[in-house]
């Protein structure tokens, strides 16, 4: 990653933040809530992927994106899609905190929160329709939203299921998380070139999907890390009887672990995992494997070397968390 590439990305991300700050709703009673939701955007990894892949075939003399560029607009829309899913998740999970801030459903109630999430989702769709280079682009956006919802439904269907398998878990997170990472990468490529190379599209798709899988596995592991503050509650999944990879690995290796889960006591589950560190380590190994596959997808991709280096560095940073 060159200094030039680093400065370009930093400037581009500021443009995306500015684009989000210009978003507002005409529904006056909820304008501040809408603003609060869009401001609580975190690290914006998905938006960054749009921007980075948008520069995949640029030369070294690339210039910063303007505030109204297709890629800045597309990156902001992708971030809005992600934020909309988080609003809905918080309602379903009964979460009181998101990134250190009170959730909107805690302040305004469930109905208002759901409608605000829908409002952000609708705005994402409107923005993407306004910049779409083709109807196929819009179909891909809409189809990916279906994948995300399908992944969430799979997770919900597996709630409390002590026979849940690793394959089922992977299908669920492939939809609820990896699909959006993949879409972010492909959106960057497709908004930057009218006829992108097939090799680049394949690399973007594979990189995004594997990186998204790793991201979700690491996030699930973090739910059991009660020592470090991540800005959201701990032991939330196990309290909701959502069995993520460390728990599934425990069920595979020890039939008596079911009795611990049936006790419906998150602290007992935590004690079990702390007494069996190989389960957390096994989940981390799966995350590192996904990162390795993401990096491998870049090895033959037809893209500018500084951009490939930036993506590889991003993957390596994620691997370091596992």
C-alpha atoms as one frame of an Amber mdcrd trajectory, in Angstrom:
protein
   0.000   0.000   0.000   1.556   3.271  -1.084   1.247   6.565   0.767  -0.689
   7.875  -2.226  -3.183   4.998  -2.030  -3.605   5.491   1.703  -4.319   9.201
   1.287  -6.771   8.549  -1.551  -8.760   6.057   0.534  -8.779   8.373   3.543
 -10.113  11.227   1.413 -12.649   8.989  -0.319 -13.989   7.750   3.012 -14.445
  11.322   4.181 -16.485  11.955   1.058 -18.708   8.977   1.924 -19.206  10.306
   5.455 -20.111  13.668   3.955 -22.579  11.959   1.623 -24.238  10.235   4.588
 -24.391  13.527   6.474 -26.327  15.090   3.585 -28.997  12.408   3.843 -32.180
  13.447   5.631 -35.797  12.416   5.855 -38.878  14.552   5.350 -40.654  12.706
   8.182 -40.187  15.545  10.663 -40.897  13.747  13.977 -38.052  11.314  13.269
 -35.459  13.496  11.576 -33.097  13.440  14.560 -33.459   9.670  14.944 -32.710
   9.188  11.245 -29.665  11.421  11.579 -28.475   9.562  14.696 -28.704   6.220
  12.903 -26.673   7.379   9.911 -24.054   9.007  12.144 -23.481   5.790  14.118
 -21.729   4.129  11.175 -18.659   2.501  12.699 -15.604   1.698  10.569 -17.582
   1.385   7.320 -15.667  -1.658   6.064 -18.260  -2.395   3.389 -18.174   1.161
   2.060 -14.372   0.968   1.967 -14.584  -2.191  -0.155 -16.755  -0.354  -2.691
 -14.162   2.400  -2.942 -11.125   0.122  -3.093 -12.552  -2.128  -5.794 -13.656
   1.019  -7.603  -9.966   1.798  -8.087  -8.957  -1.747  -9.003  -7.973  -0.879
 -12.581  -6.816   2.702 -12.126  -3.312   3.936 -12.866  -0.967   5.390 -10.259
  -2.002   8.963 -11.122  -5.568   8.438  -9.919  -7.359  11.431  -8.475  -9.637
  11.671  -5.405 -13.313  10.942  -5.939 -15.617  13.954  -5.908 -18.550  14.255
  -3.483 -21.044  13.324  -6.194 -19.079  10.534  -7.864 -20.848   7.255  -8.547
 -18.494   5.364  -6.252 -18.930   7.700  -3.276 -22.707   7.558  -3.773 -22.669
   3.771  -4.140 -20.460   3.329  -1.072 -22.814   5.503   1.000 -25.808   3.473
  -0.213 -24.122   0.173   0.684 -23.427   1.546   4.155 -27.092   2.548   4.461
 -28.160  -0.997   3.569 -25.892  -2.311   6.312 -27.221   0.204   8.843 -30.807
  -0.720   7.996 -30.108  -4.380   8.782 -28.559  -3.385  12.126 -31.652  -1.400
  13.134 -33.796  -4.457  12.481 -31.341  -6.752  14.267 -31.423  -4.563  17.360
 -35.210  -4.795  17.520 -35.239  -8.565  17.076 -32.441  -9.083  19.600 -33.771
  -6.583  22.104 -30.371  -4.867  22.121 -30.116  -1.695  24.181 -26.724  -0.579
  22.888 -25.102  -0.354  19.445 -21.521   0.919  19.155 -21.725   2.463  22.582
 -24.947   4.367  21.825 -28.552   3.634  22.896 -30.437   1.832  20.134 -33.327
   3.611  18.454 -35.861   1.021  19.612 -34.834   1.706  23.199 -35.498   5.407
  22.667 -38.470   5.314  20.305 -39.907   1.816  20.623 -39.981  -1.184  18.319
 -42.501   0.059  15.758 -40.689   3.322  15.091 -37.347   1.509  14.918 -38.621
  -0.995  12.354 -40.087   1.746  10.189 -36.877   3.790  10.422 -34.922   0.740
   9.335 -37.340   0.326   6.441 -36.918   4.007   5.582 -33.136   3.669   5.357
 -33.508   0.470   3.317 -35.903   2.220   0.923 -33.504   5.112   0.522 -30.669
   2.683  -0.289 -32.829   1.199  -3.041 -33.730   4.627  -4.380 -30.096   5.732
  -4.520 -28.940   2.562  -6.234 -31.718   2.825  -8.807 -30.605   6.387  -9.587
 -27.002   5.377 -10.355 -27.505   1.875 -11.763 -25.569   1.304 -15.006 -27.987
  -1.466 -16.024 -31.081  -3.384 -14.971 -28.813  -6.347 -14.182 -27.076  -4.176
 -11.583 -30.407  -3.447  -9.874 -31.397  -7.124  -9.992 -28.126  -8.018  -8.283
 -28.708  -5.426  -5.550 -32.257  -6.657  -4.937 -31.254 -10.303  -5.119 -28.541
  -9.769  -2.529 -31.032  -8.152  -0.153 -33.062 -11.359  -0.526 -29.947 -13.379
   0.351 -29.339 -11.275   3.452 -32.907 -11.718   4.666 -32.728 -15.423   3.854
 -29.593 -15.787   5.951 -31.294 -14.068   8.870 -34.273 -16.401   8.499 -31.980
 -19.426   8.499 -30.377 -18.205  11.717 -33.813 -17.651  13.257 -34.980 -21.104
  12.190 -31.965 -22.633  13.940 -32.606 -20.819  17.216 -32.333 -23.291  20.096
 -31.680 -26.252  17.764 -29.155 -28.485  19.526 -28.653 -30.486  16.314 -27.536
 -27.455  14.293 -24.552 -28.269  12.063 -21.504 -26.363  10.928 -22.821 -26.463
   7.349 -26.099 -24.865   8.456 -24.250 -22.132  10.318 -22.090 -21.425   7.270
 -25.163 -21.150   5.039 -26.715 -18.672   7.444 -23.697 -16.378   7.705 -23.033
 -16.675   3.986 -26.384 -14.980   3.536 -26.631 -12.593   6.478 -23.063 -11.243
   6.243 -20.914 -12.557   3.395 -23.469 -11.657   0.718 -23.228  -7.950   1.577
 -19.411  -8.026   1.579 -19.522  -9.658  -1.853 -22.023  -7.086  -3.083 -19.835
  -4.217  -1.843 -16.844  -5.493  -3.820 -18.869  -6.115  -6.980 -20.591  -2.737
  -6.697 -17.210  -1.002  -6.709 -16.106  -2.846  -9.833 -19.370  -2.341 -11.725
 -19.686   1.367 -10.944 -16.129   2.029 -12.108 -16.193   0.327 -15.519 -18.882
  -0.199 -18.142 -17.485  -3.605 -19.088 -15.327  -4.924 -16.211 -13.077  -7.913
 -16.834 -14.562 -11.275 -15.876 -11.417 -12.139 -13.925 -11.794  -9.042 -11.781
 -15.484  -9.743 -11.157 -14.677 -13.300 -10.075 -11.915 -12.102  -7.763 -14.145
  -9.410  -6.241 -16.922 -11.916  -5.636 -14.675 -14.536  -4.026 -12.703 -12.017
  -1.968 -15.841 -10.374  -0.600 -17.562 -13.627   0.262 -14.601 -15.180   2.072
 -13.770 -11.947   3.884 -17.398 -11.630   4.980 -17.426 -15.205   6.291 -14.285
 -14.515   8.316 -15.694 -11.226   9.582 -18.853 -12.877  10.934 -16.998 -15.787
  12.549 -14.686 -13.344  14.331 -17.660 -11.233  15.394 -19.376 -14.341  16.784
 -16.246 -15.293  18.719 -16.163 -11.762  20.139 -19.557 -12.344  21.759 -17.756
 -14.612  24.243 -14.897 -12.165  24.863 -16.222 -10.544  28.012 -12.901  -8.851
  28.785 -12.775  -6.463  25.822 -15.445  -3.832  25.193 -16.681  -3.903  21.592
 -19.469  -1.375  22.045 -22.240  -3.960  22.239 -23.461  -6.466  24.860 -21.655
  -9.750  25.423 -23.112 -13.278  25.501 -26.034 -11.946  23.467 -26.133 -14.814
  20.972 -26.072 -17.566  23.562 -28.667 -15.747  25.644 -30.905 -15.724  22.554
 -30.078 -19.407  21.941 -28.266 -18.598  18.699 -25.546 -21.226  18.415 -22.479
 -19.897  16.621 -19.324 -21.727  15.558 -17.586 -22.192  18.964 -20.790 -23.719
  20.373 -21.358 -25.888  17.309 -17.795 -27.208  17.549 -18.503 -28.056  21.185
 -21.663 -29.932  20.237 -19.704 -31.891  17.624 -16.952 -32.912  20.023 -18.833
 -33.459  23.289 -22.430 -34.798  23.455 -22.658 -33.785  27.132 -22.327 -30.129
  26.129 -26.039 -30.242  25.282 -26.795 -30.426  28.987 -24.915 -27.181  29.554
 -26.918 -25.470  26.824 -30.201 -26.891  28.087 -29.554 -25.214  31.446 -30.138
 -21.921  29.610 -27.441 -20.118  31.598 -25.038 -18.025  29.466 -22.432 -17.927
  32.221 -22.284 -21.730  32.350 -21.711 -21.795  28.596 -18.955 -19.216  28.998
 -17.359 -21.306  31.747 -17.448 -24.356  29.484 -15.805 -22.529  26.592 -13.133
 -21.101  28.876 -12.434 -24.630  30.138 -12.197 -25.850  26.531 -10.096 -23.197
  24.743  -9.699 -25.502  21.738 -13.268 -24.614  20.707 -12.547 -20.904  20.413
  -9.246 -21.698  18.738 -11.004 -24.005  16.290 -13.394 -21.210  15.345 -10.481
 -18.818  14.932  -8.761 -21.338  12.657 -11.868 -21.390  10.455 -11.795 -17.586
  10.281  -8.119 -17.617   9.302  -8.873 -20.198   6.612 -11.547 -17.922   5.148
  -9.118 -14.997   5.154  -6.518 -17.151   3.426  -9.024 -17.996   0.694  -9.889
 -14.314   0.329  -6.222 -13.431  -0.150  -5.793 -16.289  -2.604  -8.627 -14.855
  -4.720  -6.494 -11.765  -5.312  -3.422 -13.658  -6.495  -4.367 -13.716 -10.188
  -6.796 -10.812 -10.273  -6.269  -8.235 -13.037  -5.950  -5.176 -10.810  -3.468
  -2.439 -10.020  -0.794  -3.725  -7.634  -1.249  -0.935  -5.020  -4.964  -1.797
  -4.783  -4.212  -5.517  -4.482  -1.738  -4.671  -1.729  -4.334  -2.597   0.098
  -6.890  -5.414  -0.024  -4.293  -7.939   1.114  -3.411  -5.688   4.023  -7.075
  -5.389   4.966  -7.410  -9.180   4.942  -4.238  -9.595   6.992  -5.538  -7.127
   9.584  -8.710  -9.168   9.936  -6.712 -12.401  10.217  -4.705 -10.864  13.059
  -7.939 -10.580  15.073  -8.529 -14.322  14.827
